[in-house]
Amino acid sequence: MPSRPLHGLAGPLVAILLASVSPALSHTIVGDRLFPATLAIDDPGVNDELALPSFAYMTSANPDGSDGSINYNLGWEYSKTITANLGFSVGSEGYKWQKSPNAQGWGNIETQLKYVFFQDPKHEFIFSGAVNANWANSGSPQSAGLPSDPYTTLTGKVYVGKGFGDASADWVRPFALTGEFDYNIPTVTANADGSLNPRTVTYGATVQYSLLYMNSYVHEVPELFKRLIPAFEATFTSPVANIPLAVPGDFSPNTTTGVFGPSLYYVGNYFEVGVMAQIPINSASGKNVGVMAVLDFFLDDIAPTTLGKPLFGAPQARGSHN
């Protein structure tokens, strides 16, 4: 969700951060474990889903400590399984707008191919990888208030997930961890004005405590809580190559940006609702607390034998959401 630069490097740093925390969503079932469609990072599986809408809000900060622009976006993503272990997705940050100064625009289209290399249902473990492309000029033109990136960015990704349902202690069994690591490569090293497009790494993790799992496999919880998955999430982006020179009075171009915060997911039989508080790690990451949220429809549960089945192969076996 890029914002117009107010000071030399402030805009690019905030743009890098907000692009990295835009929701990329799907939910995954491995054995008895449901990994929800988390907001800071993607989950490690492939599924048939529609995230519509996703929402993000963050206020940027200027290098002098004053408030910068107030940034919003409404995005979407459609995910489709090709086989049980191979999935394709298309989506976008969608409509972006900001206040102070006022501007608006549309984000580029992103496509992704993800493959699950290994999963162990008994131990609730999964490992996967993906190749992602953010396509140049597929959003707003350069004349827009918030133009889309005029270059394509290619990203290699790896994911991991582990549930602790195999633990001996009942209080540990609802816990789960997920992680993601990305390497982002702009296909254009320098823009027409001479500014550089750095290569970056994005990395993050979630810690989840599934009351949904507890209610199903450990002991019953009150009706109000049995479909909830509280979590704590974090994501960070660090420049690693093609880094611009530092400019006095601006944020350092070597600065790592990121957010962390608590989140909460409600998992129904056919959909999920999630919300996360975004707490910036430094001024280059933003000012005050932002928010991300999503409404995610499980097409593989809504229409398991038609729209929600892989293009090749039988419908996937699905665990219970009860």
TAZI-V359456 format. One record per residue. N is the residue number from 1. PHI is phi as a letter, one per 20 degrees, with the letter a starting at -180 (999 if undefined). OMEGA is omega in radians with two decimals (* if undefined). D_CENTER is the distance of its C-alpha to the mean C-alpha in Angstrom with 1 decimal. Layout:
{{N/PHI/OMEGA/D_CENTER} {N/PHI/OMEGA/D_CENTER}}
//
This chain:
{{1/999/-3.02/12.5} {2/f/3.05/15.6} {3/c/-3.14/18.7} {4/f/3.13/22.2} {5/f/3.01/23.6} {6/e/3.03/26.0} {7/c/-3.00/27.0} {8/h/-3.02/26.9} {9/d/-3.09/23.7} {10/f/-3.13/22.1} {11/f/3.13/20.5} {12/g/-3.12/19.1} {13/f/3.13/17.6} {14/f/3.11/15.9} {15/f/3.12/14.7} {16/f/-3.13/13.2} {17/f/-3.02/11.5} {18/f/3.04/10.2} {19/f/-3.08/9.1} {20/f/-3.10/7.1} {21/d/3.04/5.3} {22/f/-3.05/5.1} {23/g/3.00/3.5} {24/c/-2.70/3.8} {25/c/2.86/6.3} {26/a/3.07/9.6} {27/d/-3.02/12.0} {28/c/3.05/14.4} {29/d/3.09/18.1} {30/c/-3.03/19.9} {31/m/3.11/23.5} {32/e/-3.00/23.6} {33/e/2.96/20.0} {34/d/2.99/17.3} {35/e/-3.08/13.8} {36/f/3.05/11.9} {37/f/-3.07/8.7} {38/f/-2.97/6.9} {39/e/-3.11/4.9} {40/f/3.09/4.7} {41/c/3.07/3.9} {42/e/3.04/4.9} {43/e/-2.95/8.5} {44/e/-3.05/11.4} {45/d/3.05/13.3} {46/c/-3.07/14.3} {47/b/3.03/15.3} {48/d/-3.04/16.6} {49/b/3.03/14.6} {50/c/3.04/14.1} {51/e/-3.07/11.4} {52/b/-0.01/13.8} {53/e/2.82/13.3} {54/d/-3.04/10.1} {55/c/3.06/11.2} {56/b/3.11/10.7} {57/b/3.07/13.7} {58/b/3.01/14.9} {59/e/3.09/18.4} {60/e/3.09/19.0} {61/c/3.01/22.1} {62/e/-3.12/24.9} {63/g/3.12/26.4} {64/e/3.11/29.4} {65/n/3.14/27.4} {66/f/3.12/27.8} {67/f/3.02/25.2} {68/d/-3.12/23.4} {69/f/3.05/21.8} {70/d/-2.94/20.0} {71/d/3.12/16.9} {72/c/2.88/15.3} {73/b/3.04/13.4} {74/d/-3.06/13.4} {75/d/-3.11/11.3} {76/b/3.02/11.4} {77/b/3.05/10.7} {78/d/-3.12/13.5} {79/d/-3.09/13.5} {80/c/3.06/17.0} {81/e/3.03/18.6} {82/e/2.93/21.4} {83/c/-3.13/22.8} {84/f/-3.09/21.9} {85/d/-3.10/20.0} {86/c/-3.10/18.9} {87/c/3.11/16.4} {88/c/3.08/15.6} {89/c/3.05/13.0} {90/c/-3.10/13.3} {91/a/-3.10/11.5} {92/a/2.91/11.3} {93/g/3.05/10.4} {94/m/-3.08/13.8} {95/e/-3.12/16.5} {96/d/3.02/16.3} {97/b/3.13/19.2} {98/b/3.05/20.4} {99/d/3.10/23.6} {100/l/0.01/26.0} {101/e/3.14/26.4} {102/f/3.10/25.7} {103/a/-3.14/23.8} {104/b/3.12/21.7} {105/r/-3.13/20.2} {106/d/3.12/17.9} {107/f/3.08/14.9} {108/f/3.02/15.4} {109/e/3.06/14.8} {110/d/3.01/12.4} {111/c/-3.09/13.6} {112/b/3.02/12.7} {113/d/-3.07/15.1} {114/c/3.14/14.2} {115/c/3.08/17.1} {116/e/-3.11/17.7} {117/f/-3.05/20.4} {118/b/2.96/21.6} {119/b/-3.12/21.4} {120/c/-3.08/24.0} {121/g/-3.09/24.2} {122/f/-3.11/26.9} {123/d/3.05/24.9} {124/l/-3.10/21.5} {125/d/3.13/20.1} {126/b/3.11/17.8} {127/c/-3.08/17.0} {128/b/3.11/15.4} {129/b/-3.09/14.6} {130/b/2.97/13.4} {131/c/-3.03/14.5} {132/c/3.05/12.6} {133/c/2.98/14.5} {134/d/-2.88/13.9} {135/e/-3.09/17.4} {136/g/2.99/19.8} {137/l/3.07/21.4} {138/e/3.04/19.8} {139/d/-3.11/19.0} {140/f/3.11/21.5} {141/f/-3.11/24.6} {142/f/3.10/25.4} {143/e/-3.10/27.9} {144/f/3.10/25.3} {145/f/3.03/24.6} {146/c/-3.10/21.0} {147/f/3.03/21.3} {148/f/3.13/18.6} {149/f/-3.14/18.6} {150/e/-3.14/22.0} {151/c/3.08/20.8} {152/e/3.03/18.6} {153/d/3.09/16.1} {154/d/-3.06/15.9} {155/c/2.95/13.5} {156/e/-3.03/14.3} {157/c/2.96/12.0} {158/c/-3.09/13.2} {159/c/3.04/12.0} {160/b/3.06/14.2} {161/b/3.13/14.8} {162/b/2.98/18.1} {163/e/-3.06/19.7} {164/d/3.08/22.9} {165/f/3.11/25.0} {166/e/3.12/27.5} {167/f/-3.13/28.4} {168/f/-3.11/31.9} {169/e/-3.09/31.2} {170/g/-3.08/30.2} {171/f/3.14/28.3} {172/e/-2.95/26.0} {173/g/3.09/25.2} {174/f/-3.11/22.6} {175/f/3.00/20.4} {176/b/3.08/17.5} {177/c/2.95/15.3} {178/c/3.12/12.2} {179/b/3.13/11.2} {180/b/3.04/9.6} {181/c/-3.10/11.5} {182/c/2.98/11.3} {183/c/-2.98/14.4} {184/d/-3.06/14.2} {185/c/2.99/17.6} {186/f/-3.13/18.8} {187/e/3.06/21.7} {188/d/-3.07/23.8} {189/f/-3.11/24.7} {190/c/3.13/26.5} {191/e/-3.11/26.5} {192/g/3.14/29.8} {193/e/3.12/30.3} {194/n/3.13/30.0} {195/f/-3.07/26.8} {196/e/3.04/24.7} {197/d/-3.02/21.2} {198/f/2.88/20.2} {199/f/-3.08/18.6} {200/c/2.92/15.8} {201/d/3.08/14.1} {202/c/-3.07/10.6} {203/b/-3.10/10.6} {204/a/-3.10/9.5} {205/b/3.01/10.7} {206/c/2.96/11.2} {207/d/-3.05/14.8} {208/d/3.02/15.5} {209/c/-2.94/19.0} {210/e/2.99/19.4} {211/f/3.01/22.3} {212/f/3.11/22.0} {213/f/-3.13/22.9} {214/g/-3.10/25.5} {215/f/-3.07/27.2} {216/e/-2.93/27.3} {217/c/-3.13/28.4} {218/d/3.02/29.6} {219/b/-3.04/31.3} {220/f/3.09/31.1} {221/d/3.14/29.4} {222/g/-3.07/30.3} {223/g/-3.09/29.3} {224/f/-2.99/27.2} {225/d/-2.88/24.8} {226/f/3.09/24.9} {227/d/-3.07/21.7} {228/e/3.01/19.5} {229/c/3.01/17.0} {230/f/-3.10/16.7} {231/b/2.97/14.3} {232/c/-2.99/13.8} {233/c/3.09/10.6} {234/b/3.04/10.4} {235/b/-3.06/8.8} {236/c/3.08/11.4} {237/c/-3.12/12.5} {238/c/3.01/16.2} {239/f/-3.11/18.4} {240/c/-3.12/20.6} {241/b/3.14/22.8} {242/l/-3.03/24.4} {243/e/3.13/24.0} {244/f/3.06/26.0} {245/f/3.11/29.1} {246/f/3.10/29.0} {247/d/-3.14/30.6} {248/g/3.13/32.5} {249/n/3.11/31.2} {250/d/3.01/27.6} {251/f/3.10/24.6} {252/f/3.12/24.9} {253/f/3.10/23.1} {254/e/-3.03/22.6} {255/f/2.96/20.6} {256/e/3.09/17.5} {257/d/3.14/15.0} {258/r/3.07/12.5} {259/c/3.04/11.8} {260/b/3.09/12.5} {261/r/3.10/13.7} {262/f/3.09/14.6} {263/b/-3.14/12.9} {264/b/-3.12/14.7} {265/c/2.98/14.4} {266/d/-3.08/17.3} {267/d/3.03/17.7} {268/e/3.12/20.5} {269/f/-3.03/22.2} {270/c/-3.09/20.5} {271/b/3.08/17.5} {272/c/3.01/15.0} {273/c/-3.13/14.5} {274/c/3.08/12.1} {275/b/-3.13/12.2} {276/c/2.99/11.3} {277/e/3.12/13.5} {278/d/3.11/12.3} {279/d/-3.09/15.3} {280/f/-3.11/15.7} {281/e/3.13/17.3} {282/a/-3.10/19.8} {283/f/3.11/21.2} {284/f/-3.13/19.4} {285/e/-3.11/16.0} {286/q/-3.13/17.4} {287/c/-3.10/20.0} {288/m/-3.06/20.1} {289/e/3.06/17.4} {290/e/-3.07/14.6} {291/b/2.87/12.8} {292/c/3.13/9.7} {293/b/-3.14/10.7} {294/b/2.89/10.6} {295/d/-2.99/13.4} {296/c/-3.11/12.8} {297/e/-3.12/16.1} {298/e/-3.12/17.1} {299/f/3.12/19.2} {300/f/3.01/20.3} {301/e/3.14/21.9} {302/f/-3.10/23.1} {303/c/-2.97/24.9} {304/f/-3.10/25.0} {305/d/-3.11/27.9} {306/c/-3.08/27.1} {307/f/-3.04/23.8} {308/e/3.13/21.8} {309/d/3.08/23.6} {310/g/3.08/23.0} {311/f/3.13/25.0} {312/c/3.14/27.0} {313/o/-3.09/28.1} {314/f/3.03/28.5} {315/g/3.14/26.1} {316/f/3.01/23.9} {317/f/-3.06/25.2} {318/d/3.03/23.2} {319/f/3.13/23.5} {320/f/3.04/24.6} {321/e/-3.08/22.4} {322/e/*/25.5}}
//
